[in-house]
Amino acid sequence: MKDTRTRAYRVIGGMAVGGLAVAGFAVVHDTQGAAMASEGCSTRVDLRLPAGPAQVKLRVLNGTRTAGVAEQATEDFKYRGFVMEKPATSKTKSTQVAVIQFGPKSVGAAQWIRAFFLGEAEPDFDPARTTDVIDVVVGSQYRQLATQTEVNQSLAQLGEPTAPPGTCAA
């Protein structure tokens, strides 16, 4: 009986040493350091899609040489229930459909607004922006906003909003 018990202690001891070696190896070679770094993120963004258009504040800027484009787009958004600020003229001209300028407070809402341009609007994230107002600079390729059905389909194609590089979800 004495030899059997000694052999059992040796086997258990060997298993314990092996387990400690595996645990030590796992701790030393841990690759989740980046995940821990993201927890100390300095810029947190709101990725939630708004419940309705009344929760989104927009300002439309005319990025074309044609007068009245921003006013027409403002009326179109206002008709759909968005909270609109007075339209203005952009300092820079755009040859695109639109440029969506937004900050950390409106990442999810900006994704929804991109769907109104069928995903063809260029997102322009500014982490230093403190307001929740989204600026929409309409460009020379802009013709009209999408229908509600097209918006829903476009939003499905765009997918869930993701945090811009260097940021993390709030």
Phi and psi in degrees as GROMACS dihedral restraints (atoms count N, CA, C in turn):
[ dihedral_restraints ]
;  ai    aj    ak    al  type     phi  dphi    fc
    3     4     5     6     1   -65.8    20    10
    4     5     6     7     1   -40.9    20    10
    6     7     8     9     1   -67.3    20    10
    7     8     9    10     1   -37.9    20    10
    9    10    11    12     1   -65.6    20    10
   10    11    12    13     1   -42.9    20    10
   12    13    14    15     1   -67.2    20    10
   13    14    15    16     1   -40.7    20    10
   15    16    17    18     1   -63.2    20    10
   16    17    18    19     1   -43.6    20    10
   18    19    20    21     1   -62.4    20    10
   19    20    21    22     1   -40.9    20    10
   21    22    23    24     1   -63.8    20    10
   22    23    24    25     1   -41.9    20    10
   24    25    26    27     1   -64.0    20    10
   25    26    27    28     1   -38.5    20    10
   27    28    29    30     1   -64.9    20    10
   28    29    30    31     1   -42.9    20    10
   30    31    32    33     1   -64.9    20    10
   31    32    33    34     1   -46.7    20    10
   33    34    35    36     1   -64.2    20    10
   34    35    36    37     1   -41.8    20    10
   36    37    38    39     1   -61.9    20    10
   37    38    39    40     1   -43.3    20    10
   39    40    41    42     1   -62.7    20    10
   40    41    42    43     1   -39.9    20    10
   42    43    44    45     1   -65.4    20    10
   43    44    45    46     1   -39.1    20    10
   45    46    47    48     1   -65.4    20    10
   46    47    48    49     1   -43.5    20    10
   48    49    50    51     1   -63.9    20    10
   49    50    51    52     1   -42.7    20    10
   51    52    53    54     1   -62.1    20    10
   52    53    54    55     1   -41.9    20    10
   54    55    56    57     1   -63.3    20    10
   55    56    57    58     1   -41.8    20    10
   57    58    59    60     1   -64.3    20    10
   58    59    60    61     1   -38.4    20    10
   60    61    62    63     1   -64.3    20    10
   61    62    63    64     1   -43.6    20    10
   63    64    65    66     1   -64.9    20    10
   64    65    66    67     1   -42.8    20    10
   66    67    68    69     1   -64.0    20    10
   67    68    69    70     1   -42.8    20    10
   69    70    71    72     1   -62.5    20    10
   70    71    72    73     1   -42.0    20    10
   72    73    74    75     1   -61.9    20    10
   73    74    75    76     1   -42.7    20    10
   75    76    77    78     1   -64.5    20    10
   76    77    78    79     1   -39.7    20    10
   78    79    80    81     1   -68.7    20    10
   79    80    81    82     1   -42.4    20    10
   81    82    83    84     1   -67.8    20    10
   82    83    84    85     1   -38.6    20    10
   84    85    86    87     1  -100.1    20    10
   85    86    87    88     1    27.2    20    10
   87    88    89    90     1   -66.0    20    10
   88    89    90    91     1   131.0    20    10
   90    91    92    93     1  -106.9    20    10
   91    92    93    94     1    14.5    20    10
   93    94    95    96     1   -98.0    20    10
   94    95    96    97     1    22.9    20    10
   96    97    98    99     1   -63.5    20    10
   97    98    99   100     1   -35.6    20    10
   99   100   101   102     1   -65.7    20    10
  100   101   102   103     1   -36.4    20    10
  102   103   104   105     1   -64.3    20    10
  103   104   105   106     1   -38.0    20    10
  105   106   107   108     1   -69.1    20    10
  106   107   108   109     1   -35.8    20    10
  108   109   110   111     1   -65.5    20    10
  109   110   111   112     1   -34.2    20    10
  111   112   113   114     1   -69.7    20    10
  112   113   114   115     1   -21.3    20    10
  114   115   116   117     1   -68.3    20    10
  115   116   117   118     1   -23.9    20    10
  117   118   119   120     1   -94.6    20    10
  118   119   120   121     1    28.0    20    10
  120   121   122   123     1   -61.2    20    10
  121   122   123   124     1   134.9    20    10
  123   124   125   126     1   -89.0    20    10
  124   125   126   127     1   -25.6    20    10
  126   127   128   129     1  -116.1    20    10
  127   128   129   130     1   109.1    20    10
  129   130   131   132     1  -100.1    20    10
  130   131   132   133     1   139.5    20    10
  132   133   134   135     1  -120.0    20    10
  133   134   135   136     1   152.0    20    10
  135   136   137   138     1   -93.2    20    10
  136   137   138   139     1   110.3    20    10
  138   139   140   141     1   -95.5    20    10
  139   140   141   142     1     0.7    20    10
  141   142   143   144     1   -72.0    20    10
  142   143   144   145     1   136.1    20    10
  144   145   146   147     1   -75.8    20    10
  145   146   147   148     1   140.4    20    10
  147   148   149   150     1   -66.2    20    10
  148   149   150   151     1   152.4    20    10
  150   151   152   153     1   -73.7    20    10
  151   152   153   154     1   -25.3    20    10
  153   154   155   156     1  -165.0    20    10
  154   155   156   157     1   169.4    20    10
  156   157   158   159     1   -65.8    20    10
  157   158   159   160     1   -24.2    20    10
  159   160   161   162     1   -66.4    20    10
  160   161   162   163     1   -14.1    20    10
  162   163   164   165     1   -92.0    20    10
  163   164   165   166     1     0.4    20    10
  165   166   167   168     1  -115.6    20    10
  166   167   168   169     1   127.6    20    10
  168   169   170   171     1  -103.1    20    10
  169   170   171   172     1   127.7    20    10
  171   172   173   174     1  -125.9    20    10
  172   173   174   175     1   150.3    20    10
  174   175   176   177     1  -132.7    20    10
  175   176   177   178     1   125.1    20    10
  177   178   179   180     1   -99.2    20    10
  178   179   180   181     1   130.1    20    10
  180   181   182   183     1  -115.0    20    10
  181   182   183   184     1   136.9    20    10
  183   184   185   186     1   -83.2    20    10
  184   185   186   187     1   112.9    20    10
  186   187   188   189     1  -104.4    20    10
  187   188   189   190     1    21.5    20    10
  189   190   191   192     1  -117.7    20    10
  190   191   192   193     1   176.0    20    10
  192   193   194   195     1   -91.7    20    10
  193   194   195   196     1    -3.8    20    10
  195   196   197   198     1   -89.8    20    10
  196   197   198   199     1   126.9    20    10
  198   199   200   201     1   -73.1    20    10
  199   200   201   202     1   145.4    20    10
  201   202   203   204     1    89.3    20    10
  202   203   204   205     1    -3.2    20    10
  204   205   206   207     1   -66.7    20    10
  205   206   207   208     1   -44.3    20    10
  207   208   209   210     1   -66.0    20    10
  208   209   210   211     1   -38.4    20    10
  210   211   212   213     1   -63.5    20    10
  211   212   213   214     1   -43.2    20    10
  213   214   215   216     1   -65.1    20    10
  214   215   216   217     1   -44.4    20    10
  216   217   218   219     1   -64.6    20    10
  217   218   219   220     1   -36.5    20    10
  219   220   221   222     1   -62.1    20    10
  220   221   222   223     1   -44.5    20    10
  222   223   224   225     1   -62.9    20    10
  223   224   225   226     1   -40.3    20    10
  225   226   227   228     1   -62.7    20    10
  226   227   228   229     1   -44.7    20    10
  228   229   230   231     1   -67.4    20    10
  229   230   231   232     1   -40.3    20    10
  231   232   233   234     1   -62.6    20    10
  232   233   234   235     1   -40.7    20    10
  234   235   236   237     1   -60.4    20    10
  235   236   237   238     1   -30.5    20    10
  237   238   239   240     1   -85.9    20    10
  238   239   240   241     1     0.0    20    10
  240   241   242   243     1   101.3    20    10
  241   242   243   244     1     6.7    20    10
  243   244   245   246     1   -77.3    20    10
  244   245   246   247     1   152.1    20    10
  246   247   248   249     1   -82.9    20    10
  247   248   249   250     1   116.3    20    10
  249   250   251   252     1  -110.1    20    10
  250   251   252   253     1   141.7    20    10
  252   253   254   255     1   -99.9    20    10
  253   254   255   256     1   168.2    20    10
  255   256   257   258     1   -61.7    20    10
  256   257   258   259     1   131.1    20    10
  258   259   260   261     1   -66.0    20    10
  259   260   261   262     1   156.9    20    10
  261   262   263   264     1  -145.7    20    10
  262   263   264   265     1   178.5    20    10
  264   265   266   267     1  -103.9    20    10
  265   266   267   268     1   133.6    20    10
  267   268   269   270     1   -77.1    20    10
  268   269   270   271     1   146.1    20    10
  270   271   272   273     1   -71.4    20    10
  271   272   273   274     1   -26.9    20    10
  273   274   275   276     1  -111.8    20    10
  274   275   276   277     1   145.7    20    10
  276   277   278   279     1   -92.4    20    10
  277   278   279   280     1   146.9    20    10
  279   280   281   282     1  -121.8    20    10
  280   281   282   283     1   136.1    20    10
  282   283   284   285     1   -97.6    20    10
  283   284   285   286     1     5.6    20    10
  285   286   287   288     1   -94.0    20    10
  286   287   288   289     1  -178.4    20    10
  288   289   290   291     1   -67.4    20    10
  289   290   291   292     1   -52.2    20    10
  291   292   293   294     1  -164.7    20    10
  292   293   294   295     1   161.4    20    10
  294   295   296   297     1  -124.5    20    10
  295   296   297   298     1   125.6    20    10
  297   298   299   300     1  -100.4    20    10
  298   299   300   301     1   113.6    20    10
  300   301   302   303     1  -104.4    20    10
  301   302   303   304     1   125.5    20    10
  303   304   305   306     1  -151.7    20    10
  304   305   306   307     1   167.8    20    10
  306   307   308   309     1  -122.0    20    10
  307   308   309   310     1  -169.7    20    10
  309   310   311   312     1   -60.6    20    10
  310   311   312   313     1   -28.4    20    10
  312   313   314   315     1   -77.0    20    10
  313   314   315   316     1    -9.5    20    10
  315   316   317   318     1  -137.6    20    10
  316   317   318   319     1    33.6    20    10
  318   319   320   321     1   -66.2    20    10
  319   320   321   322     1   -45.9    20    10
  321   322   323   324     1   -64.8    20    10
  322   323   324   325     1   -42.4    20    10
  324   325   326   327     1   -64.7    20    10
  325   326   327   328     1   -37.2    20    10
  327   328   329   330     1   -64.6    20    10
  328   329   330   331     1   -35.6    20    10
  330   331   332   333     1   -62.2    20    10
  331   332   333   334     1   -40.7    20    10
  333   334   335   336     1   -65.7    20    10
  334   335   336   337     1   -41.4    20    10
  336   337   338   339     1   -65.2    20    10
  337   338   339   340     1   -36.5    20    10
  339   340   341   342     1   -58.3    20    10
  340   341   342   343     1   -32.4    20    10
  342   343   344   345     1   -65.9    20    10
  343   344   345   346     1   -27.5    20    10
  345   346   347   348     1   -69.4    20    10
  346   347   348   349     1   -15.5    20    10
  348   349   350   351     1  -110.6    20    10
  349   350   351   352     1    20.1    20    10
  351   352   353   354     1    56.1    20    10
  352   353   354   355     1    34.1    20    10
  354   355   356   357     1    75.6    20    10
  355   356   357   358     1     4.3    20    10
  357   358   359   360     1   -90.3    20    10
  358   359   360   361     1    -5.3    20    10
  360   361   362   363     1   -78.5    20    10
  361   362   363   364     1   141.3    20    10
  363   364   365   366     1   -83.7    20    10
  364   365   366   367     1   120.5    20    10
  366   367   368   369     1   -76.8    20    10
  367   368   369   370     1   140.1    20    10
  369   370   371   372     1  -133.6    20    10
  370   371   372   373     1    94.0    20    10
  372   373   374   375     1   -88.1    20    10
  373   374   375   376     1   132.0    20    10
  375   376   377   378     1  -123.1    20    10
  376   377   378   379     1   106.7    20    10
  378   379   380   381     1   -64.6    20    10
  379   380   381   382     1   -19.5    20    10
  381   382   383   384     1   -86.2    20    10
  382   383   384   385     1    -6.5    20    10
  384   385   386   387     1   -72.1    20    10
  385   386   387   388     1   126.9    20    10
  387   388   389   390     1  -100.8    20    10
  388   389   390   391     1   -13.0    20    10
  390   391   392   393     1   -89.9    20    10
  391   392   393   394     1   158.8    20    10
  393   394   395   396     1   -97.8    20    10
  394   395   396   397     1     6.9    20    10
  396   397   398   399     1   -77.6    20    10
  397   398   399   400     1   134.3    20    10
  399   400   401   402     1  -100.1    20    10
  400   401   402   403     1   127.2    20    10
  402   403   404   405     1   -93.4    20    10
  403   404   405   406     1   131.4    20    10
  405   406   407   408     1  -115.4    20    10
  406   407   408   409     1   109.8    20    10
  408   409   410   411     1   -94.7    20    10
  409   410   411   412     1   106.9    20    10
  411   412   413   414     1   -79.9    20    10
  412   413   414   415     1   134.9    20    10
  414   415   416   417     1  -104.9    20    10
  415   416   417   418     1  -176.3    20    10
  417   418   419   420     1   -68.0    20    10
  418   419   420   421     1   -19.6    20    10
  420   421   422   423     1   -89.4    20    10
  421   422   423   424     1    -2.0    20    10
  423   424   425   426     1   -70.8    20    10
  424   425   426   427     1   134.4    20    10
  426   427   428   429     1  -120.5    20    10
  427   428   429   430     1   -51.5    20    10
  429   430   431   432     1  -165.2    20    10
  430   431   432   433     1   165.4    20    10
  432   433   434   435     1   -77.9    20    10
  433   434   435   436     1   155.1    20    10
  435   436   437   438     1   -72.8    20    10
  436   437   438   439     1   157.7    20    10
  438   439   440   441     1   -73.5    20    10
  439   440   441   442     1   167.4    20    10
  441   442   443   444     1   -60.7    20    10
  442   443   444   445     1   -39.5    20    10
  444   445   446   447     1   -63.8    20    10
  445   446   447   448     1   -42.8    20    10
  447   448   449   450     1   -65.5    20    10
  448   449   450   451     1   -37.2    20    10
  450   451   452   453     1   -62.0    20    10
  451   452   453   454     1   -46.0    20    10
  453   454   455   456     1   -61.4    20    10
  454   455   456   457     1   -43.0    20    10
  456   457   458   459     1   -66.4    20    10
  457   458   459   460     1   -41.7    20    10
  459   460   461   462     1   -65.0    20    10
  460   461   462   463     1   -40.6    20    10
  462   463   464   465     1   -63.4    20    10
  463   464   465   466     1   -37.9    20    10
  465   466   467   468     1   -65.0    20    10
  466   467   468   469     1   -37.3    20    10
  468   469   470   471     1   -72.1    20    10
  469   470   471   472     1   -36.9    20    10
  471   472   473   474     1   -68.7    20    10
  472   473   474   475     1   -31.1    20    10
  474   475   476   477     1    82.7    20    10
  475   476   477   478     1  -173.3    20    10
  477   478   479   480     1   -67.5    20    10
  478   479   480   481     1   144.2    20    10
  480   481   482   483     1   -62.1    20    10
  481   482   483   484     1   142.0    20    10
  483   484   485   486     1  -120.0    20    10
  484   485   486   487     1   153.3    20    10
  486   487   488   489     1   -68.9    20    10
  487   488   489   490     1   132.1    20    10
  489   490   491   492     1   -61.5    20    10
  490   491   492   493     1   158.9    20    10
  492   493   494   495     1   -54.8    20    10
  493   494   495   496     1   137.3    20    10
  495   496   497   498     1    84.4    20    10
  496   497   498   499     1     6.3    20    10
  498   499   500   501     1  -126.2    20    10
  499   500   501   502     1   173.7    20    10
  501   502   503   504     1  -144.4    20    10
  502   503   504   505     1   159.4    20    10
  504   505   506   507     1   -67.4    20    10
  505   506   507   508     1   143.4    20    10
